[in-house]
Amino acid sequence: MKNYKSYIHMFLLLVFGWQSYAQNIIKIPPYLKKGDTVGILATARKVELKSLQPAIKLLKEWGLHVVTGKTIGLDNNQLAGQDWQRATDLQQMLDNPAIKAIWNAKGGYGTVRIIDRVNFTRFRQKPKWIIGFSDTTVLHSHISNFNIVTLHSLMGISVANATPQAIESLRKALFGERLEYTIPAHEFNRAGKATGKLTVGNLSVLYSIAGSVSEADTKGKILFIEDLDEYLYHIDRMMMSLKRSGYFENIKGLVIGGMTKMRDNDIPWGHNAPEIIKDITKEYNIPVCYNFPAGHITDNRALVLGQEATLEVTETGTRLIFK
């Protein structure tokens, strides 16, 4: 009887141990090669086809084919069509085996309105690159729970004003070349070294999906945040919410990207965005990097979310190296 129970115990360990291992395997979509097809669509704010010509031209220069979604050119007030239209466009590109990457055309707001309409079954079986930032954080965060890597990078519409470095980082990421960044020191940086998966993106979106099925698991990971056009007290409120939810107790490192075009009230808040973040995170013994070139800025470098990276912050600067 004892041997019988031992065999059962060993069997259960093998089965559930393997399941646990399988759940933690990082799934990297196939890197692109010349001749592959990239789909461009809009899951949020409306966008005209003419605004995407620089992005289409760029992809063709890289030897890629381009298809544009049915949402491009649709007009539903601020949004690129009705919710069902945006969800259908995304679903069709996710399920189309000929499309190897999906590039979001524009951010704004609206992806959270369609995420629960989308079936990711085929995508989970055969992942493809999801590309974008800002409101695309909804997709990045949701998909991170499948352990599938996504790409925080330029939107289609932002190619026209992007720096050569940002564009080149996107190409490298999509074609499987190694990404490594070295940036100058910032006075608020906290020195240290950490290795872990990089995760999330836009702070406002992270705040808005907290507690939902789309919330990313940030435990043991390096957290990246950036934002645009927020009142300073909103930044404080969102950062306090993350703190009270235990985010900063469980992460290995913190990377702050662009905190761009922040607003203030008639009665000033009294601190800018980096000062707010520094004050709220000062008690945590983790490496922190400020002013990383990613977010709502022209030099929006590609970040491979869900992939292992090493963050090294020293007095002379910061290095972020993807494995």
Secondary structure by P-SEA (a helix, b strand, c coil): caaaaaaaaaaaaaaaaaaaaaaabbbbcccccccbbbbbbbcccccccccaaaaaaaaaaabbbbbbccccccccccccccaaaaaaaaaaaaacccccbbbbcccccccccccccccccccccccccccccccaaaaaaaaccccbbbbbcccccccccccaaaaaaaaaaaaccbbbbbbbbcccbbbbccccccccccaaaaaaacccccccccccbbbbbbbccccaaaaaaaaaaaaaacccccccbbbbccccccccccccccccaaaaaaaaaccccbbbbccccccccccccccccccbbbbbbcccbbbbbcc
